[in-house]
Amino acid sequence: MTRRKICVVTGTRAEYGLLYWLMKEIDLDPEMELIVAVTGMHLSPEFGSTYQQIEKDGFQIHEKIEILLSSDTTVSITKSIGLGVIGFGEMFNRVKPDLLVILGDRYEIMAAAQAATVSRIPIAHLHGGETTEGAIDEAIRHSITKMSHIHFTAAEPYRRRVIQLGENPSFVFNYGAPGIENINKLKLMDRRSLEDSIGFEFGSLNFLVTYHPVTLDSNGPEGAMSQLLLALDQFPEARIIFTKPNSDTDGRLITALIDEYCERHPTRTIAFISMGQLRYLSAIQYSHVVIGNSSSGIIEVPAFKKATVNIGDRQLGRLRSASVIDCPEDQESIASSIRYAISEKFQNELASVDHVYGDGQTSSKIKEVLKTIKLDGILKKSFYDYPPH
């Protein structure tokens, strides 16, 4: 029997963490063949060469698509997309997968989708239908949706939005966010083990901070990041873990500001290029509030019954739980939101918070669709009018 050849592409540490259990499901299924292609930040020493973690987890990496240039300007990002299209085009011609699986909205994933479209390879896309109005991810995500043929959304409103974009409801599945499955399946580290692993002790007040560039903001990230750091100065008793930004435009500016801040406060701060999913999710357990503008603060953190202070417009439009506090990118608003998040009143309310991204039973359902769905004729899509005329 011919096994269905499934190619999974990953370009960042966070995205790989979300794909891990699906990759396991595919790899263990005797009727499927997993092809792993890594690109982007995974292959960069600057971002921790995280492809090594994929190998440590027992996956064979079949293809490495080098695209990153030693710059984070708009020009270099654009060139990286071009390199990605070339590299993936060559790979698809060699490997000839039956189906491509991609997640999210980053530029390297768009390059893979473009190459697959021209190569006439069906695409299955996770996390479509979401909105992030402060980032170019918004346009990239919806573009990938239109290039894709099978869709796995994280919530019912996102499923409806993918259909609204003209996709056939028969190929749009709402199985929830894979990040929730990570939380349920991983055996998280106890406090002492985590402290030993990262070389950092938690205190009576702990913050986990991740801030990424807002790619549609013409003012650049320095001002907003500086305001965030000034707000953190108002909590001198807090122990702070920073995770550094992705390889987006101007990401190095944010990294430099984080490094400078940690140098000024060496006894109570630490920064990581990549913590890895296990250590990152374990750190959420022992943090009083997660601060920044990462999607994890919206999707995964509420499942821990923890507070999120979400700064600025990067996640504007995403569904959020009552544990998420939105605030503008200025010092006083951020500090005020943190004070509210750590207040006894808000902390007591967190126990009753519901998260909105599914029950964590995601990967096995997606795998079954990937294995059984008929691919004959799937490349020829008709635009589905929603609501139907």
PyMOL commands that set and color helices and strands:
alter all, ss='L'
color gray80, all
select helices_A, chain A and resi 13-28+40-43+45-47+51-56+74-95+107-118+137-147+156-164+169-171+178-185+191-198+222-232+251-264+277-285+296-299+301-304+331-341+344-352+363-372
alter helices_A, ss='H'
color red, helices_A
select strands_A, chain A and resi 4-10+32-39+61-65+99-103+123-126+150-153+172-174+206-210+239-243+269-272+289-292+307-311+324-327
alter strands_A, ss='S'
color yellow, strands_A
deselect
rebuild
show_as cartoon
